[in-house]
Amino acid sequence: MVNQFKAFVIRENENGNFSRSIEDKRIEELPEGEVLIQVKYAALNYKDALSSSGHKGITRNFPHTPGVDACGIVMSSESDDFKEGDAVIVTSYDFGMNTSGGFQEYIRVPAKWPVKLPEGMTLEESMVLGTGGFTAALSLFKMEQNGQEPSMGPILVTGSTGGVGSMAVSILALNGYEVIAASGKKEAHDYLRELGATEIISREETNDQSGRPLLRTKWAGAIDTVGDNTLATCIKACGRNGSVAVCGLVESEKLETTVYPFILNGVNVLGIETAETPRKIRLKIWELLSKKWKPKHLEDIKKIISLDELEEHIQLMLAGKSKGRVLVKF
Ligand SMILES: NC(=O)c1ccc[n+]([C@@H]2O[C@H](COP(=O)([O-])OP(=O)(O)OC[C@H]3O[C@@H](n4cnc5c(N)ncnc54)[C@H](OP(=O)(O)O)[C@@H]3O)[C@@H](O)[C@H]2O)c1
């Protein structure tokens, strides 16, 4: 095994500025852990772009190698759960945040972090899905655990062209749900219909300004990535006994509501937290994503780049110009 390898490294300079470059690292420099993995693909997420620009809410200490989604082949393992040659996916926990992440040729992680690549999924597909696909699938999984079913009516997805949103549209459609996709992008209607949306509405229609505590029922459930008044609107217009999965905060972390949707309509608000999802559920979700819940459009939304091209794509993401899933291939 080679001892020296390439890694994307963020450094904090004396004046508080951050620099990004590709450096040589040695295996001994990797964090402690039972499983050493040769990375085959890593995917770029918004969290990585923030970490790369020195966002202390994501990464406290530098130098740091970001990358919250990676997959590859086990090179050595001190755990009975993995053996040399196993293909594995690593996402969630502290990976890529304050623990050295996927934008490097080798990673070393605790044995509870990797998941074996399920049959029916390629390493490349696992990274097109990544944390976004996992979040969308976990949302539907929890909604169905709470009684959601297609016969109850359509499901609203907010931020529907985003990483989580587009996967949610696709997975819901695969499972026989009618999908109302809310989007701020007029030019994306064809894309959303291809993913399986049956109706497309504007962001404004999910941002009710009437001040009323309850609205006429417009959907039977929702997967919300936006937060704030959009989330409040998802809840107020949700049908009886429907579930609203709370995934994100692209508008803001705030939520103002009354108790009426809960005590009069029995609406469930479900928290979606992927980082510490219990292992049993984590395995179940990846299994679903490899078969029955595997989105059809994975091939069309990926862009494969080299480690040398990562800087350019981080800048595009920070400028809001990123589209689809960017995968670094090693
Ligand atoms: N809970 C978890 O474990 C977990 C896991 C992954 C991600 N997340 C969170 O989920 C959220 C979405 O992540 P993502 O990766 O899908 O992000 P993303 O790819 O950047 O997508 C977000 C989408 O939200 C919409 N949007 C952007 N600004 C908006 C605004 N001001 N108001 C309303 N809509 C807006 C846009 O879609 P349209 O143009 O189509 O409206 C955008 O594509 C983030 O807050 C992220 O932190 C949480």
The ligand as an ORCA input file, in Angstrom:
! r2SCAN-3c Opt
* xyz 0 1
  N     -31.689     16.984      8.315
  C     -30.567     16.532      7.788
  O     -29.941     15.596      8.290
  C     -30.101     17.159      6.521
  C     -29.344     16.458      5.586
  C     -29.008     17.090      4.373
  C     -29.400     18.405      4.163
  N     -30.100     19.069      5.123
  C     -30.569     20.453      4.933
  O     -31.571     20.450      3.922
  C     -31.573     21.707      3.268
  C     -31.503     21.476      1.766
  O     -30.255     20.880      1.456
  P     -29.865     20.624     -0.072
  O     -28.584     19.892     -0.068
  O     -31.037     20.089     -0.797
  O     -29.608     22.142     -0.528
  P     -29.639     22.733     -2.004
  O     -29.222     21.698     -2.985
  O     -28.882     24.026     -1.925
  O     -31.201     23.013     -2.280
  C     -31.967     23.940     -1.581
  C     -33.127     24.390     -2.472
  O     -33.976     25.250     -1.723
  C     -34.554     26.226     -2.589
  N     -34.242     27.561     -2.021
  C     -33.060     28.187     -2.021
  N     -33.156     29.362     -1.346
  C     -34.424     29.442     -0.919
  C     -35.154     30.417     -0.158
  N     -34.588     31.532      0.285
  N     -36.445     30.181      0.091
  C     -37.035     29.074     -0.348
  N     -36.406     28.113     -1.074
  C     -35.109     28.301     -1.341
  C     -33.956     26.018     -3.956
  O     -34.863     25.177     -4.677
  P     -35.964     25.796     -5.671
  O     -35.246     26.804     -6.489
  O     -36.440     24.609     -6.435
  O     -37.019     26.434     -4.817
  C     -32.697     25.210     -3.678
  O     -32.343     24.395     -4.768
  C     -30.387     22.492      3.837
  O     -30.873     23.375      4.833
  C     -29.514     21.409      4.448
  O     -28.732     21.927      5.512
  C     -30.448     18.479      6.286
*
